[in-house]
Amino acid sequence: MSEELILRSRAKVNIGLKIQNKRSDGFHNIHTLFQELDLHDTITLCRAESGCHFSSNIDWLDNSSDNLCVKAWMRMGKLFDIKGISIHLEKIIPAGSGLGGGSSNAAAILKGINRLYELGLEKKELESIASSIGADVPFFIRGGIQLGEGIGEVLTRVNTNIKGTYLLVIPRIHINTAWAFSAYKILLQDDKEKVNFKSLIERDNISFKFFENDFESIIVPSYPKIGSIKDTLRDSSARFASLSGSGSTVYAIFDDEADAKSVESQFSRSHITFITQPYLMDT
């Protein structure tokens, strides 16, 4: 049995996001494509005699149940006869950026505990546990590119890859997801046209014009800086530019890495930026 694991906990972007009807539990159903990226936090897991010992390079996460890493450990500890864990998180993915960093961290902990304690859980079992932690957590069990429905936990594998170089531009703005949903519900129409991102993305010639993010209609007017970033990316040589999730990350997909680096130079002094690649599904 291994004593230590070093795990990569990757980011994601949403390629299109449609907000659908409000559910009886107060949440909204969505329709989106999740694309995992190679940009990642690094997590070191070690077995311990008891409890959860958490440390990190950032000071706004502590050893409490509000921390999704700790929450993932607590969930596994309730379900299985295992001892303790030591977690060290080296965080790169900014919080509140729409890149799913916290959800990815939780999924990495679930997978890591499964390996560290040789529990033998299948991916489907891990996804079921993940769904009790957060809406985006199940996606990160397999990652890659998947269609997300329900509140994001109903997942369907997509038989394609969206190749290219991804430029992420992250202004120093934290957008509250609950606010974004509550603001958008004013515009929500039950009879609006439905789309199927999976069928669109699996076509030979992808037309990105159909991959709208509904949150942009709320966030761009409220945060003009985000709209300005998107306009600059859209006017560049990028194939596609969009907000990820409820923001604040705006990303663009380029065919040529040199083009992505050239455009990045326009933002790197005033915003957080990353250049990264799509990551394939963990089968």
N, C-alpha and C positions, 0 to 999 in steps of 0.2 A: 504494500500500500504506500503510495507516494506521501512524502512529508510536506511538499511544497509544490505549488503550481503558479506559473506566471501566465496571465490571460490577457488577451486584447479585447477591449470592450469598445465596439465600433459605433460610430454615429450613423444617422440616417437622414435622408431628405424625403419629402413627399413630392411625388411627381403627379400633380393634380390633386385636388381635395374638394369633394362636394359634400356639403352639409345637408343632411336629409331630415326626416321627421324627428320630433322630440319624443322620447320614449317615456314609459310610465315611471321609470326610475329617475327621471329628471335629466338624463343624458340625451345626446343626439346621436342618431345613426349617421355614419359617414361612409363615403366611398372614395378610396385613395389608393395610390400605388406607393408602397414603401420601398426605397432603394437604399441598401446598406452601403456605406462608404468605408474606405480603408483608414480614414482618420480615426484615431482611437485613444482612449484612456488605457492605462496599464494597471492591472490588479494582481497583487501577489497574495495568494492564499496559503496559509499554513494550518495544519491541524493543531488544536490546543486541547488541554484537558477538560475545560468547561467554558461556557459563555462565549461572548463575541467581543473581540478586541479590535477596534477600528482605529486606523490612523490614515492621514492623508497629507498631501502637499498644500491643501487649501484649508482655511480656518472656518469656513461656514458650514461644514459638515461635522457632526459629532457622533458619538456612540449612542444614538437614540433611535426610537422606532420611526421618527420622521425621515431618517436616512434610508433610502431604498435598499442600500447594501445590507444594512442591519435588518430591515424588514424581510428581505429575502432569506437571511439566515434564520430569523425567528420562525418563518413559515416552515422551512425545512426541519428545524429542530422540533416543531410540534408534530410533524408527520412521521419522522423517522428516529430510530434509536441511534443517535450519533453524539459524539462529544462536542468539543468547542471548535472555534475557528478564529484565526487571526487574519484580518483583512488590511492590506495597505493599498490605498488608491492613489495613483499618480494621475491627476486630472488635467486634461487638456481641453476637452469639449466644454464650451461655456454653458453655464446654466441659463435656462429661460430663452434659449436661442432657437427652439424648434428642431433641434438635432437629436433629441431623444437620449441625451447622455445618461440621465438618471435611470431610465428604463433599461438601457443597455447594460449599465452597471449591475442592476438587479438580476437580469438574465444571465450575465456572466457568473455571478455568485451561484445561482441555481445550478448551472452547468458544471461549475468548478467543484461544488460540494458533491455533486453526483459522481464526479471522477475521483475526488480526493478520498471519499468514503466508499467507493466502489459499490454504489447503490444499484447500478444496472437499470436505471430508469430510461425508457425510450423517450424520443423527442416529444411525442404526443402527450406523454405523462407530464413532462416538464412544462409544456405549453399550458396544460390545465392548471398546474400550480402557479405559473406565471400570471394567468388571468386574474387570480385573486390578489395580485400585488398592484397591477396597474394596466391600463388599456393597451399601451404600446409594448409592454414587456413580452408578451407571447411572440411578437414578430422577431425579436432578437434571439430567440432560441435557435431558429434556423437561419434568419437573416436573408441575404441575397436580395432578390426582388420578389415581392408578393403583393397581391391585391388584399387590402384591408377593408372589411365591412363590419357591421355592428358598430361598436364603439372603437373598433380597430383590432379586436381580438379574433374576429372571424377571418381566417386567412386562406388564400388560395395561391398555390404556386403559379408563377408566370413563366412561360416557356420562351424567354428571350432575355437578352441583356442590353442595357442602355449604355453602350460604350462611349468613351470620351473622357476628357479631363474636366473635373468639376472645380469651379472657383466658388468658394464660399466667402461672402462679405457679411460681417456681423457688426452692426453698429452697437454702441454701448447703451442699448435700450432693452429693458426687461418687460415683456408683454405678458399680462396675466391671461391664461387660457380661459378661465371661467368668465372673465370680462368679455373676451372676444366672442365666445358663444352667446352670451346674453345680449351683446350688442347686435350680433348677426340675426338673432331670432326675429327682430323687427322686420327684416327683409325676407324672411323665409316664406316660401310659397309652396304649398303641398303639390300644386300641379305643374311645377317647373320641370323642364325637360330632363329626363334621366339619361345618363351616359354610362358606357361600359368601358372603363379604362383598360381592362385586360384585353378585350378584343381589339381595341385601337392600337395598343402597344405591340401586339403580336403580328400586326400586318407587316408586309415587306417594306413598305415606305411609311415610316411613322410621321404623322402630321401633329406636331406639338400644339397647334392652335386650339385643340379641343381640351387641353390639359390645364384648365383654369383652377386656381385656388380660391374658393369662395371667401376666405378670410381677407383677401386683398381688398375687397369692397369696403371693409370696415377699417382695416389697419392702415392702408395707404392714406386715406383722408385724415386719419388721426395722427399719423406719424409721417409727415411729408418727407423726412430724410430717407425713409425706407422707399418711398415712391421715387425719389431722385436716384437712389442706387439702382433700382430696377430699370429705370429709363436708360441709365448709362450702360447697363449690361445688355439691355435689349437692342440698343443702338450699336453694339460692338459686333464682332464676328461670331458671337455665340449662336448655337442652334436653338437654345431655349433658355429663358430666365424666369424665375418664379420665387415666391416666398415659400419657405418650408414650414409646414404646419401652421401654427398661429404666430410664427415669427420668433425672433426678429431676423433670422438669417435669410438673406437673399442669395440665391445661387444661380450659376449659369453653367451650361454644358458646352464645351468647346471640342471641336475635332482635333485641334492642334494645341499641344501643351504650351508652345511658345506664345501663341495668341493669348492663352489664359494668363500667362505670366506678365505679358505686356499690359493687359487690362488690370491685373492685380496691382500693378505699380501706381495706378490712379487712386487706389483706396488704402494701401498698406500703412500710410502715415497717420490716417485719421480713424481707421477701423481695424478690428481684428479680421485677418484674412487667412484662408487656408487653400492650398491646391491639393486635390486628392483624386482618387480613382474609385469607380464602383467596385464593390466586393461581391463575389459569387456566393450563392447559397451554400450553407453548411449542410450537406446531405447526410 
